[in-house]
Amino acid sequence: MATYSTSNTSFTETGLFVGTTYYYAISAVNSSGTEGPNSSQVSATASQTDNDGLPDSWETQYFGNLSQNGSGDPDADGVSNSQEYQSNTHPLIANAMVKIARPRNGSNFP
């Protein structure tokens, strides 16, 4: 998931794999939808300093420190921090399962 702001030059992307190099080029789009030329390509590699399988930026964003690890599950939803990161879900909010049902033979639900 990528987020960006039209009021500054920041860009944030989550769900990246540590150690993987990603390549980017940007272009400006005006209010009419006309796109300018692409910039030169740049690269960035998702990194970590504590070797726990989670990018430091993700740990800091959600926990405010680097004390978590990939196998942790602080929201006790059965989904590890590593899985939460890869799925782009919030590691501190338990994910509820939603069951969608349809009445059979046109009947109504009780």
Backbone bond lengths (Angstrom), bond angles and torsions (degrees), N, CA, C in turn:
res aa  C-N    CA-C-N  psi(-1)  N-CA   C-N-CA  omega(-1)  CA-C   N-CA-C  phi
1 M - - - 1.435 - - 1.521 108.32 -
2 A 1.287 116.59 132.02 1.456 120.96 -179.86 1.522 109.33 -115.11
3 T 1.305 115.73 140.76 1.455 121.18 173.54 1.512 107.93 -129.15
4 Y 1.300 115.56 148.59 1.448 120.45 178.94 1.517 108.31 -150.33
5 S 1.291 116.15 165.69 1.451 122.18 -178.46 1.510 109.56 -124.62
6 T 1.325 115.94 138.58 1.464 119.42 177.48 1.515 111.56 -81.76
7 S 1.342 117.91 -9.30 1.454 120.03 -177.75 1.525 113.47 -97.62
8 N 1.316 117.86 -5.16 1.465 120.03 176.60 1.522 109.49 -151.10
9 T 1.280 117.01 -171.34 1.464 120.29 -175.50 1.519 113.04 -107.82
10 S 1.326 118.15 27.69 1.467 119.76 -179.44 1.522 111.17 -89.76
11 F 1.306 114.38 156.53 1.460 122.25 179.16 1.521 107.16 -150.08
12 T 1.325 116.88 131.71 1.460 121.31 178.73 1.514 108.60 -129.34
13 E 1.308 115.77 134.08 1.458 120.61 177.50 1.523 108.07 -131.83
14 T 1.339 116.60 130.71 1.458 121.16 179.30 1.523 109.50 -113.37
15 G 1.307 116.44 170.20 1.456 121.16 179.49 1.521 113.25 81.97
16 L 1.327 116.81 16.47 1.458 120.87 179.91 1.526 110.12 -83.96
17 F 1.306 116.78 157.21 1.454 122.13 178.80 1.521 109.65 -97.16
18 V 1.321 115.96 128.63 1.454 122.01 -178.99 1.521 109.53 -58.52
19 G 1.320 116.46 135.67 1.457 122.00 178.94 1.515 113.79 86.58
20 T 1.325 118.09 -8.40 1.458 121.90 179.79 1.525 109.04 -90.31
21 T 1.322 116.82 136.22 1.459 121.55 177.40 1.520 108.82 -93.15
22 Y 1.318 115.57 131.35 1.460 122.85 179.34 1.520 108.68 -114.30
23 Y 1.324 116.10 145.84 1.463 122.09 -176.68 1.521 109.40 -116.78
24 Y 1.326 116.35 138.74 1.457 121.60 -175.84 1.519 110.69 -135.78
25 A 1.316 114.52 150.01 1.456 123.46 168.34 1.525 105.32 -140.09
26 I 1.307 117.67 144.16 1.458 120.07 -179.01 1.518 109.99 -120.69
27 S 1.313 115.02 158.51 1.459 121.17 173.47 1.522 107.48 -146.34
28 A 1.303 115.66 153.81 1.458 121.79 177.95 1.518 109.26 -92.15
29 V 1.333 115.36 142.59 1.461 121.53 176.13 1.517 106.98 -125.28
30 N 1.334 116.60 124.80 1.464 118.43 -178.66 1.529 110.52 -83.82
31 S 1.317 116.64 176.83 1.469 121.45 -175.37 1.519 112.84 -63.62
32 S 1.328 118.37 -17.91 1.470 121.91 176.90 1.524 112.06 -86.80
33 G 1.327 115.78 -6.76 1.456 119.46 -179.63 1.510 114.30 92.85
34 T 1.325 117.39 3.49 1.461 121.11 178.66 1.522 109.36 -77.06
35 E 1.319 115.64 126.97 1.455 120.80 -177.10 1.512 110.98 -100.97
36 G 1.319 115.82 135.19 1.455 121.60 176.98 1.517 110.80 -83.07
37 P 1.313 117.45 -178.14 1.466 121.20 -179.32 1.531 111.19 -70.11
38 N 1.314 115.75 155.55 1.460 121.44 176.70 1.525 110.37 -70.81
39 S 1.322 114.63 149.24 1.462 120.49 173.25 1.522 108.80 -74.12
40 S 1.299 115.32 175.56 1.463 119.52 170.43 1.526 107.71 -64.74
41 Q 1.303 116.44 150.62 1.464 121.38 179.43 1.524 110.53 -73.20
42 V 1.320 116.01 138.08 1.465 122.12 174.29 1.518 107.97 -125.37
43 S 1.315 115.99 161.16 1.462 119.24 179.08 1.520 110.31 -128.71
44 A 1.323 114.92 156.46 1.460 121.83 175.76 1.520 107.29 -146.82
45 T 1.324 115.45 144.51 1.458 121.13 179.28 1.524 108.54 -116.40
46 A 1.337 116.03 125.09 1.462 120.59 177.52 1.522 108.00 -63.88
47 S 1.335 116.42 128.75 1.454 119.17 -173.50 1.519 111.74 -129.08
48 Q 1.311 114.03 169.86 1.454 122.27 175.63 1.513 108.45 -153.16
49 T 1.316 116.38 150.64 1.460 119.66 -179.54 1.519 112.69 -106.07
50 D 1.343 116.98 -17.25 1.461 119.03 -175.55 1.534 113.15 -104.07
51 N 1.327 117.36 5.70 1.471 123.13 174.05 1.526 114.26 51.88
52 D 1.338 116.41 44.06 1.462 119.94 179.35 1.524 113.05 -109.26
53 G 1.339 117.61 6.05 1.457 121.31 178.31 1.514 114.03 87.72
54 L 1.331 118.01 -1.07 1.463 122.02 178.87 1.519 109.29 -116.41
55 P 1.330 118.15 134.96 1.461 119.11 176.75 1.530 110.41 -61.32
56 D 1.312 116.42 138.26 1.462 120.84 179.46 1.524 111.55 -56.00
57 S 1.324 117.16 -39.79 1.467 120.29 -177.84 1.528 111.12 -62.88
58 W 1.321 117.79 -37.01 1.471 121.62 179.11 1.523 110.11 -69.34
59 E 1.332 116.98 -45.03 1.469 120.46 177.80 1.529 110.86 -59.54
60 T 1.312 116.56 -44.37 1.458 120.77 -179.27 1.523 110.94 -66.17
61 Q 1.338 116.84 -39.23 1.459 120.84 -179.74 1.527 111.38 -60.86
62 Y 1.329 117.55 -46.01 1.460 120.78 -174.16 1.527 114.35 -93.19
63 F 1.331 118.74 -29.52 1.457 121.12 -173.65 1.526 113.67 -116.06
64 G 1.324 116.72 -15.15 1.454 120.27 179.97 1.519 114.50 77.52
65 N 1.340 116.29 6.65 1.468 120.81 -179.54 1.528 108.92 -160.99
66 L 1.316 117.17 -176.71 1.464 121.76 -179.61 1.527 111.26 -110.88
67 S 1.313 117.64 29.60 1.466 120.86 -174.98 1.527 114.11 -86.47
68 Q 1.316 118.72 -8.18 1.470 121.09 179.95 1.523 110.43 -85.85
69 N 1.330 115.74 164.37 1.467 120.30 173.55 1.517 109.22 -134.01
70 G 1.307 116.81 172.29 1.459 121.94 -174.98 1.510 114.70 -64.56
71 S 1.319 118.07 -28.23 1.468 120.10 -177.56 1.524 112.94 -89.71
72 G 1.332 117.74 -8.12 1.465 120.71 179.74 1.518 112.15 -65.78
73 D 1.328 116.15 158.64 1.463 122.87 179.31 1.530 108.38 -146.33
74 P 1.347 117.84 70.95 1.454 120.16 -173.61 1.524 115.49 -64.53
75 D 1.334 118.39 -22.09 1.460 119.16 177.66 1.527 112.47 -94.74
76 A 1.338 116.75 3.48 1.475 123.57 174.43 1.530 113.23 52.85
77 D 1.343 116.36 39.22 1.459 119.50 178.69 1.523 112.91 -100.47
78 G 1.341 116.65 6.82 1.459 120.29 179.57 1.511 113.81 82.27
79 V 1.324 117.19 4.77 1.459 122.43 179.49 1.528 106.82 -114.18
80 S 1.327 116.95 121.17 1.467 120.75 -176.77 1.526 111.26 -68.99
81 N 1.316 116.20 162.09 1.465 120.54 175.49 1.519 111.17 -55.75
82 S 1.319 116.82 -40.75 1.463 120.50 178.82 1.530 110.80 -60.96
83 Q 1.322 116.81 -43.96 1.468 120.35 178.62 1.526 111.07 -67.78
84 E 1.338 116.87 -38.42 1.470 120.60 177.59 1.530 109.48 -61.58
85 Y 1.331 116.38 -44.04 1.460 120.43 179.24 1.530 110.63 -61.29
86 Q 1.327 116.84 -50.03 1.462 120.60 -177.11 1.521 112.61 -66.27
87 S 1.334 117.22 -28.06 1.464 121.63 179.82 1.518 112.85 -91.52
88 N 1.339 115.99 -3.54 1.456 121.64 -177.92 1.527 111.51 58.77
89 T 1.346 115.97 42.94 1.449 121.25 176.18 1.523 108.77 -110.90
90 H 1.303 116.62 163.96 1.468 122.13 -175.45 1.524 110.05 -82.33
91 P 1.332 118.27 122.17 1.463 120.77 -175.06 1.521 114.80 -75.26
92 L 1.329 117.76 -6.91 1.459 120.29 -179.20 1.527 113.45 -111.63
93 I 1.330 116.29 3.02 1.464 121.22 177.71 1.521 107.78 -123.01
94 A 1.327 115.75 116.37 1.465 120.16 -179.08 1.526 109.75 -61.87
95 N 1.322 115.42 134.72 1.458 120.87 -179.82 1.520 109.87 -84.38
96 A 1.312 115.74 124.34 1.462 120.99 178.39 1.525 109.42 -87.35
97 M 1.298 115.60 139.64 1.456 120.59 175.31 1.528 108.25 -82.42
98 V 1.301 116.12 137.44 1.453 120.84 179.28 1.519 108.02 -114.11
99 K 1.310 116.51 126.77 1.451 121.07 177.44 1.517 107.90 -107.26
100 I 1.309 115.48 124.70 1.463 120.86 178.77 1.517 107.20 -104.77
101 A 1.301 115.45 122.64 1.468 120.55 -177.85 1.521 109.15 -120.26
102 R 1.312 115.00 152.92 1.453 121.66 178.16 1.520 107.63 -127.12
103 P 1.327 117.68 134.38 1.466 118.78 177.98 1.525 110.60 -60.85
104 R 1.302 116.07 144.54 1.467 120.60 177.52 1.520 110.98 -87.37
105 N 1.284 116.61 146.26 1.460 124.17 175.92 1.531 112.54 52.41
106 G 1.314 117.30 34.66 1.459 120.53 176.71 1.515 114.88 72.28
107 S 1.328 118.38 6.40 1.467 120.05 -179.85 1.520 109.95 -74.96
108 N 1.290 116.21 164.61 1.456 122.04 177.89 1.519 110.09 -94.10
109 F 1.318 115.60 157.01 1.467 119.48 173.28 1.529 108.27 -71.40
110 P 1.330 117.20 147.54 1.479 118.47 178.05 1.506 110.74 -67.13
